[in-house]
Each structure stands twice: as C-alpha cells, then as structure tokens.
Amino acid sequence: MASGIKDKVAIIGMGCSRFGERWDCNAEDLMHEAYTECLADAGIETPQVEAAWLGLCYDEQSMSKSAMSLPQALRLANVPVTRVENLCATGSEALRGAAYAVAAGACDIALAMGVEKLKDTGFGGLPGRSMGTFDDQWLPGMTAPGSFAQICTSYSEKYDIPMPELKQAMAHVSWKSHENGALNPKAHLRNRVTEEKVLNAPMIAYPLGMFDCCGVSDGAACAIVTTPEKARQMGKQHDLVSIKSMQLALSNGAEMFYDSWDGSYAMTAEIASQKAYREAGISDPGEALDLVEVHDCFSITELITMEDLGLSERGAACRDIMDGKYDREGAVPCNIDGGLKCFGHPLGATGLRMVYEIYQQIHGRAGDRQLTNVRQGLTHNLGGFPNRNVCSVAIVGRHDMH
C-alpha cells in the first residue's frame, strides 16, 4: 500500500533569482542566477546532480531549446533532463518530479528548476491565441481577470456578503502583500500601497481593480533534493528540511459539466489540500502550519483559498482577513514574501519560489521579513481558470518534527 513521501526527501539547497523586468538577461541567465545560489547552499558540485526536471510553461515565449537549455546553461554532466508543464503549477510540478525520483530511489541527488522569461515579449498574462490547426488553443473571449471576477459575485451571493464588504477584505489582502513585498529585495514590486488606493484603483474586471490582479514577470527558482540519509552523510546534521507531502489535483470536468460546483471556490484546491494533510499527518492545519504561501493571482483567489485550505470556515474568510489572521503578526501569516502580487508570475518559477520562502523562513534566513520559530509551512499553486484548473499543495518542514 502506498505510504506517501513524508520525510523521504530532504531539500538541501534552494536558490531564487530576483524577479522583475529582467531586460539584462535571458532565461538561461535567470536559471544560472538561481542555480548559483542553490548549489552554494547545498554545498555540492555540479557533477553530483544525477537528474533534473525543468519547469517551463511557455517555451515559445521563454526560450526555443526547451529542456536542452537547462543542461547547456548549467553545464550538467549529460544527465537526464525532463521538461514539465502544468499551467501555473509548472514549478511545483518540477519539484514533484525530482522529489518522486529521489523517494523512489531512482537517483540520490536531483535538481528541480523553474523559469519563465516573459516581459520582453510583450506578454501580459495568459495569451490570447488564435484558432489552431485542429482545435481552438484557448476558449474564445475568456480572460483570467474576467473568469476570476466571477468568483467574487458567486461568493458574495452564496454567503450573503455585500460586495463593498468583500472588496474591503480583498483590498486588505493586496495591502498585506505589498507591505510584505516591500521587505523583500527579490520581489518585482516593492512599493507600499494603502487600502484606499487599492479600492480606488482603475477597474480591470468588476469587481477586480488593478491592485487586485498580479502581473507577469521574469524569474527562476530551483531546489536540490536528496534523501535524509544521504544528506546526513554529507554532513547536514542540523536544521534539515524535508518534504512532508506533495499532492496534485486536476479538474475532471465536474466544475463545467455538472451542477455540483457553484463557482465560489476551487474544487481542486480543497481536494489537493485534504490529501496533503493526510499524507503529512495533519489534522488541524491552523495549528500545524506556521505560514502559508498561496497562489494570489487575484485577491479573491487568496481569499477563497483560505477556506479551500481549511484555515477559515466557509463564508468566514472576509472576517478572518479583516481580523488580521493572515497578516505578518497573525495566527497564520500568508504570503510573507509578497506573493504573486509583488513577485509577479513567471509561471514556471512561481511554485518553486513559494517553497523557497518556506525554506528560507525555516532556516531563519528571511532577513527583515523573518518570522519567529518557523517549523512547517504550506505552498498552494493554482493553474488555469476557476472552472478548469490544476492545484498543487506541498508541505515542507523541519525533518526532526514529531
């Protein structure tokens, strides 16, 4: 019977490039920037990497050689490299592949890399493709802001929450992220904003204003993983960080083809998080998690995610947000690094960037944004549209937790 991967995989090194409009470099440069930090953190040499997974969502925007770019940019020693893509959860998918390979005993040391280079192509979000040779590449007329805006009206109607009250909670979400991002030198946007400015910003897709939406960015993030036993042999005896769970759920069409989904939440997030908690042995996520990094592509997404993850009761996220539960000093700090709001969203890198923040916080290396006594955290990565999506949930923590 399957037993999961809890504590079977240790993260011994992580790296993250500065996110932003990186006109100064290409995708290979971004990977090298993240990898240099990661390799030094792991304390190993490149020839020790036995396999790699590259998360890259849009190769036609980012780079033309796809998987081949990774071993050439990093001078990997003719190891197998697998390019993976899973919409906005692409970076998480790269880590899942590397972690599963180590847990299965297929290799001792594996690399997970996620990258996207989008800004200098004029790319402004999910692309509006033309008709394909055989099928439509994207549903005509559908945009990310428009789709996620519909969650607001569904949520407001279901829980009888007036739209002004919902928008106020969403503004607090954005304000919080910018407060946190201002302390992060690797964030794309480091400007503070007031809730009033968020509420009065230009409308993008009602009721989502400009500050309710994240932008795209250039960036890369990576991790080197091995077994805890191998890590100890390498002299990493203290503060070892291991993966407690990694779960992935993809829409099976229930949201679009049946009446069981009311449009007020992400069904895959609820399913993936419940599986992740079981794998990690968590019964009360509010008590077990010291912080969370969630996919705040839009402020409403973060709000409903608090309920999807079981951190807020259904219909209670607005109250919890306004009470400061997810602020820096709150019970469960959320997106302490600034989130997608301040990093932007280079699709292939985002999932690994989230894990990077949890990893840094556990090691006490987060600088001005460092929390106290961080032992375990969760990342939530959502890809696609609300009615057709993928969700990855990972939990990482100190290996010596009991």
N, C-alpha and C positions, 0 to 999 in steps of 0.2 A: 504494500500500500504506500502511496506517495506520502512523504513526510515533510515536504517543503524544503526551503533552503535556509531556514533560520540559523544564523551563526555558522553557516558553512562557507561563507565568502567574506573575506576581510578587504576593506578598502585601505590600501597602504599609501596611496598618493592621489592628489587631485590638483587640477590646475584650471584656471579660467582667464580668458583674455579680457581686456577692457572692452565693454560693449559700446557701440555707438556708430556714428557715420565714419567708418574707418577708410577714408579715401586713400590713406597712406599705405594700404596693404591689400593683398588678395586673400582668398580663402586659405591657401597654403600657409601664408604668413600668420594668420589667425590661429591655425592649428599648431603651428610651431610655438607661438607665444604661450598658448595654454599648456602644450606638452612640456616645454622647458620647465615651467613651474611644477608640473605634475611629476616629472622624472626626478627633479631635485628633492621633492617632498618624499617620494618613495625610496630614494637612496639606492636606486639600481641603475644599471646601464642599459642602453637600448637593445643590445643583443639578448638580454634576458626576457624580453617581451616575446611570447610564443605565438600569440594570435591577437587579432584586433577586429573590432567592429566599428564601422563608420556610420554615424547617423547623419544623413543628408537628405532633406526633403525635396528641394528643387534643384537638381543638378544643372538644369539648363540655365538657371539664374546664377548659381554659385560658382560652378566650375565644370569644365567639359569632360574631364577624365574620370569622374565619379570615384569609385573605390581605389583606382590606381593612384590617385593623388595622395592618399594617406601614406603608403609606404615610401613613395618618392620624396614627399616633403619631410618625413621624419627619418628617412634612411633606415627603415625597418629591414631586418635581415631575411628577406624572402619568406616572410611568414604569411599564413593565410589571412586575408582581409575580406570581411563581408560587409557590403554596403546595405543598410537597412533604411526603411522609410515607413512611418506610420503617422502621417499628418503631423499635427503639432506635438505629438508624443514621440517624435522620432529620436530625440536624445535619450529619453527613457528606454526606448527600445534597444539602443546600442548598449546601454548598461545592462539590460536584461540578458542580452546575448552573451556578453562577456562573463557575467555572473553565473549564468547557467552552465557555461563551458567549464568554469573552474569548479563549480559544485559537482558536475558530472565526472570530474577527473580527466577531462579531455586535454587540459593543459594546466600548468602550475601558475603562470602569470599571464594575464590578458589585459588588453587596453580597450577602453571604450572612449570614442571620440565623437563629439557632435559639433557641427559647424554649419553656418549659413552666411553667405555674403550677398546682401540684397540691396543695400542703399544706392549703390552707384548704377543700378539697372533701372532706377525709377520705380521700383517695385513698392507698392504702397499697402499691401495686405494680401489676402487670398486673391489670386489672379482671376480676372475675368476672361476666360478662354473663349475662343471662337468654336464653331462646330468642328468636331473631329472627323477623321476619315470614316469611322464607322458609327460612333456614338457621340453624344454631347460630352464635352470634357467637364463641364460644370453645369448645374441646373441654371437655366436662363433666369436672369433677373434677381438671383439670390445673392445677398451680400452678408458678410459677417455681422456688421452693426445692425442691419435690419433684422436678421434672424435672432440675435441675442436680445434685441429690444423687445421682441415678442414675449420673452420670458418675463419681463417686467410686468406687462399687462396681465399675463396669466397668473403670476404670483400675487399681484395686487388683488385680483378678483377672487382667487381661491381663499386667501386668508383675510379678506376684507380690510386690507391695509390701504389707506388713502395714498394716492400717488405722491403728493407732497411729502408725506412721511417716509415713503420708500425712497424717494430721491434724496432726502436728507441723510438717510443711512448710507446710500450709495456715495454721497459726497464725502462722508466720513471715511469710507473705505479708501477713496482716492487721496484724501488729505493725509491719512495714516501712511500710505505707501510713499508719498512724496517726502514726508517727514523722515522716514527710514532711508529712502534713497539718497537724501541729502548727505548722509553719513557714509556713503559707500563710494570709494574712488573708482570702482569699476563700472558703476551704473552709467547708462546713457544720459539720463536726465537727473540732475541733482538740485533742481530748483524746488523750493518750498512753495506751497500754494495754500490759500485759505479755503474753508468750506464755502464761503460766499462766492469766491472766484469760480469754484467748481460748479456751483449751482447756476451762475450767470454766464457760463461759457457758451459758445455757439453750439447749436443743436446739430447732431450728426444723424441720428435716427431716433425719434422720440420714443422714450424719454432719455436716451443716452446723449449726453453732451460731450464735448471734446475731451474733457478730463475723465470721462467715464470709459474711454477707449484707450487701449495701449497701441503703440506704434510698432513698426518693424525696425530691425536693427541689424548690424553686423556683429558676429561674435562666435566664440568657440569655447568649449569646456570639455574636460576629459577626466578619466579616472583610471587608475591601475589597480587591479584586483588580484587576489591570490587566496589561498586557504589560510585560516588562522594558524594552523600548524606550520606552514611554510613561512608565514610572517614572523612567528616566534624564532624559527631557525635563522631568520635574517636579523635577529636582534631586536625586533619590535615587541617588547615585553609589556609596555605600559600604554595606556590610552588607545588601545586598538579599537578601531571602529569596524563593526560588521553589519552586514545586511540582515535585517530581521524578517523582511518579507518583500516580495515584488509581485504584484498582481496586475493583470491587464484584462479589461473587459471591452468588447466591441459590440456596437449595436447590432442586433439581429433583425432589425426592421420593425420591432414592436412599436417604436415611437411613431412611425409613419403609417403603419398598416392596420393597427388595432386601436381600440378605444381605451386601453389601459393607461395611457400616458396623457397627462393634462397640460403638458408644456410648462410646468412650473419648477421643474428640477431636471437634473441629468441622471437618467436611469443607470447609465454605465458607471458613474461615479459612486452611486450607492452600492452597486454590486461589487465593484473592484475594492472599495474600502472595507466592506464586510469580509471579503475573502482575505484581505491583507491583515486585518485584525486577528482573524482566526489563525493564520499562519504565524503571526508574531506572538500569539498567546495574549492578546489584549482584550479585556472585557469592558474597560471603561477608558475610551480614548481621551477624554477630558483630563483624567488623572495621569494617564500613561505618557502623554505627549507633552514635551516641554516647549515645542514650537512647531509650526507647520509652514510649508511653502506651497501655495496653491496657485492654480492657473487663472490669474486675474486678467484674462484678455479683455474683459469688461468688468466694471464694478459690480454689476448684477451677478456675474459669474462667481465672483468671490463670495457674495452674499449667500447665494443658494448653496454653494459648496460647503459652507459651514454646517448646513443642515444635511447635505448628502453624506458628509463625513461623520455625522452623529455628534458633532460638537455643540450644535444648537438643536433644540427641539423644532419640529416642523412648525413654521409660522413665527418662530421666535428670534430669527437671526437679526432682524432690524433692532429689536430691543437689546440683544446682546452686543451688537456693534456699537450702538449709542452709549451703552454702559461701559464701553472700553475693554470688553473681554478679550479682544484680539489686538489691542494696542501694545506697544512696547512693554508697558508695566502691567498688562492684563494677565489673565489666567493662562491663556494660550496665545502668545504672540504670533501674528500671522504676517508673512512676507516681510520679515525684519530686514531683508537686504534691499527692499524697494519693489520687488516683484516685477512682473511684466510691465507694469505701469512705468517704472523708472529704468528698467533694463531694455525695454523694447522686446521684440520677439523674433530673433533669428531661429526659425523653427527647429532646426537640427540640434541647436545648442541648449535650448531652454530647459529641458528635463534634467540634463547634467548640471546646468548652472544651479538649479534648485538643490540638488544633492550636495553640490559644492558648499552652499551656505550652511546646510545642516552639519556637514563635516567640519567646516571651519569653526562653527559655534561649539561643537563637542570638544574640539581641541583648544578652545579658548583663544583663537586667532582672529576674531572678527573686529578687532580694533574698537572704534567708537560705538559700534552697534552691538558689542558683545553683551550677551545675557549671562546671568549667573547660574552655575550648576546645571548646564545642559547635558542631559544624558541620552535623550532619544527624541527624534523628530520624524515628521512625515512629509513626503512630497506628493503632490497631486498634479497630474499633467493631462489636460483635456484637449482633444483634437477633433476638428471637424465642426459641423453645425449642431445645434442642440438636438435636432431630430435625426441625426445620423452621425454618430461620433465614436471616438475611442477614448478610454480613460486608463491611465497608468497610475497606480498608487504604490509608493515604496516607503518602507520604514527602515531607518538606519539608527544605530545607537552604539553605545559602549559595549564592547564584547563581553565584559565581565558583569553585565547586569544580571540580576537574579529575579 
